[in-house]
Amino acid sequence: MNHRPEIEIQQQTAFGDDGQLEVTETSVETSLEDFGADVDHRERDSRLDRPEASEFGVDDRPEVERSSEGDQSNLFADTAEDQQTLAGDDAADRCLFVE
């Protein structure tokens, strides 16, 4: 599902030994991975394919199924409103990732 337009290369340049840009005859292809970046290769749904509301201010989109698994974790613990820590502080306001 790759709907990216093809880009026609008119001229490709590279830095020469003297630091100036020079037109090259051969094309050079690089990727962010060549520079050590982690690239996610999973197929993604286009945001254009997602349902939209019929008018502004009305959320009449169909319900979206949500999986219970994901890459994200809770930032705060699921606690009762009146639950306290052993020190007597409010437990609902405690971030799980405090260093």
Beta strands, then each sheet from edge to edge (+ up, - down):
strand 1: 12-15
strand 2: 21-24
sheet 1: 1+ 2-
end
